[in-house]
Amino acid sequence: MFNKEEAKQLRLEFWQRLNNRTRRLPGQKGRKKFWIFENTGIKGLDLRFDVDREKARVALEINHSSEERRLQLFEKLQAAKGVFEETFGGPLTWDFAYEKPTGELVCRTYVETPGDIMNEELWPDMFFFLIDNMLRMEAAFLEVKDYLQANINE
């Protein structure tokens, strides 16, 4: 087992190595890949990496503070599910009431794989999974972004 400081250091190392891996993506020429993350252009809609002791996830998360707005965005995203999953290249998990560890309810569309951030032997496979699926998630999001933005009440 790890003490609190060792666990913190291991998590930090994981994210630093993942960041370094993005410099080796085709077309990056050694530069860091800048992911969309919170810069989606749609308030309350983010793309996320999630890694813990059990799984690694890549998610599109709708976390708007207004439940009405959150559900409205999720319904629009579900209406574009065919295009979204086709562009992504496979099925995703769709959850309109995903509970985060903090207890916050959000809407999520995600893909996950078993993994453990504390097991360095699993990191190479986790890095590949995270990078590959985030590239695909970004492409799928960009395919439906204009549709999601149209006629949404702020």
C-alpha positions as CSV (number, residue, x, y, z in Angstrom):
1,M,0.0,0.0,0.0
2,F,1.0,3.6,-0.5
3,N,1.0,6.3,2.0
4,K,-0.8,9.6,1.1
5,E,2.3,11.3,-0.2
6,E,3.4,8.3,-2.3
7,A,-0.1,8.0,-3.8
8,K,-0.1,11.7,-4.7
9,Q,3.3,11.5,-6.3
10,L,2.3,8.4,-8.3
11,R,-0.8,10.1,-9.6
12,L,1.2,13.2,-10.6
13,E,3.7,11.0,-12.4
14,F,0.9,9.2,-14.3
15,W,-0.5,12.5,-15.6
16,Q,3.0,13.8,-16.5
17,R,3.8,10.7,-18.5
18,L,0.4,10.9,-20.2
19,N,1.1,14.5,-21.1
20,N,4.5,13.5,-22.5
21,R,2.9,10.8,-24.6
22,T,0.8,13.4,-26.4
23,R,4.0,14.9,-27.8
24,R,4.5,11.7,-29.9
25,L,1.1,11.9,-31.6
26,P,1.2,12.0,-35.4
27,G,1.2,15.6,-36.6
28,Q,2.3,17.1,-33.3
29,K,6.0,17.3,-34.2
30,G,7.0,17.0,-30.6
31,R,4.6,19.7,-29.4
32,K,2.1,19.1,-26.7
33,K,-1.4,18.1,-27.8
34,F,-4.0,20.6,-26.6
35,W,-7.2,18.7,-25.8
36,I,-10.5,20.4,-26.0
37,F,-11.5,19.6,-22.3
38,E,-13.4,22.6,-21.0
39,N,-13.0,24.7,-24.2
40,T,-15.9,23.1,-26.0
41,G,-17.7,26.3,-26.6
42,I,-20.8,25.0,-24.9
43,K,-21.3,26.0,-21.3
44,G,-21.5,23.1,-18.9
45,L,-20.2,20.5,-21.5
46,D,-16.6,19.2,-21.0
47,L,-14.5,16.3,-22.3
48,R,-12.7,14.4,-19.5
49,F,-10.1,11.8,-18.6
50,D,-11.0,9.9,-15.5
51,V,-8.6,7.4,-13.9
52,D,-8.9,5.7,-10.5
53,R,-8.0,2.4,-8.8
54,E,-10.5,0.4,-10.9
55,K,-11.0,2.0,-14.4
56,A,-9.8,4.5,-17.0
57,R,-12.5,6.5,-18.7
58,V,-12.9,9.0,-21.5
59,A,-16.1,11.0,-21.2
60,L,-18.2,13.7,-22.6
61,E,-19.7,15.2,-19.4
62,I,-22.6,17.6,-19.2
63,N,-22.3,19.3,-15.8
64,H,-24.3,22.5,-16.2
65,S,-25.6,23.8,-12.8
66,S,-29.1,23.9,-14.2
67,E,-30.7,20.5,-14.2
68,E,-33.1,21.6,-17.0
69,R,-30.2,22.8,-19.2
70,R,-28.2,19.6,-18.4
71,L,-31.0,17.3,-19.4
72,Q,-31.8,19.4,-22.5
73,L,-28.3,19.1,-23.7
74,F,-28.2,15.4,-23.0
75,E,-31.5,14.9,-24.9
76,K,-30.0,16.7,-27.9
77,L,-26.8,14.6,-27.7
78,Q,-28.9,11.4,-27.5
79,A,-30.8,12.5,-30.6
80,A,-27.5,12.6,-32.4
81,K,-26.4,9.3,-30.9
82,G,-26.1,7.5,-34.3
83,V,-23.9,10.1,-35.8
84,F,-21.9,10.5,-32.5
85,E,-21.2,6.8,-32.1
86,E,-20.5,6.3,-35.8
87,T,-17.9,9.1,-35.8
88,F,-16.5,7.8,-32.5
89,G,-16.2,4.3,-34.0
90,G,-18.1,2.2,-31.5
91,P,-20.8,2.1,-28.8
92,L,-20.6,4.2,-25.8
93,T,-22.3,4.1,-22.3
94,W,-25.0,6.8,-22.0
95,D,-25.9,7.8,-18.5
96,F,-28.2,10.8,-17.7
97,A,-27.7,10.5,-14.0
98,Y,-24.0,9.6,-13.5
99,E,-23.0,10.2,-9.8
100,K,-19.4,11.5,-9.4
101,P,-17.4,10.5,-6.3
102,T,-18.3,14.0,-4.9
103,G,-22.0,13.1,-5.1
104,E,-22.6,15.5,-7.9
105,L,-25.0,14.3,-10.6
106,V,-24.0,14.9,-14.2
107,C,-24.9,13.5,-17.6
108,R,-22.2,11.4,-19.2
109,T,-21.4,9.6,-22.4
110,Y,-18.3,7.5,-21.9
111,V,-16.1,4.5,-22.7
112,E,-14.1,2.7,-20.0
113,T,-11.6,0.0,-19.5
114,P,-10.2,-1.8,-16.4
115,G,-7.1,-0.1,-15.0
116,D,-5.4,1.1,-11.8
117,I,-3.6,4.4,-11.6
118,M,-1.4,2.9,-8.8
119,N,-0.1,0.0,-11.0
120,E,2.6,1.3,-13.2
121,E,2.7,-1.9,-15.2
122,L,-0.8,-1.0,-16.5
123,W,0.1,2.5,-17.5
124,P,1.2,1.9,-21.2
125,D,-2.2,0.2,-22.0
126,M,-4.0,2.9,-20.1
127,F,-2.2,5.7,-21.9
128,F,-3.0,4.1,-25.3
129,F,-6.7,3.7,-24.3
130,L,-7.0,7.3,-23.0
131,I,-5.3,9.0,-26.0
132,D,-6.9,6.9,-28.7
133,N,-10.4,7.3,-27.2
134,M,-10.0,11.0,-26.5
135,L,-9.0,11.6,-30.1
136,R,-12.1,9.7,-31.2
137,M,-14.3,11.5,-28.6
138,E,-13.1,14.9,-29.7
139,A,-13.9,14.0,-33.4
140,A,-17.4,12.8,-32.5
141,F,-18.1,15.9,-30.4
142,L,-16.9,18.2,-33.2
143,E,-19.2,16.4,-35.6
144,V,-22.3,17.2,-33.5
145,K,-21.2,20.5,-31.9
146,D,-23.1,22.8,-34.2
147,Y,-26.3,20.8,-33.7
148,L,-25.9,20.9,-29.9
149,Q,-25.4,24.6,-29.9
150,A,-28.5,25.3,-32.0
151,N,-31.6,26.5,-30.2
152,I,-30.3,25.9,-26.7
153,N,-31.5,28.2,-24.0
154,E,-28.7,29.5,-21.8
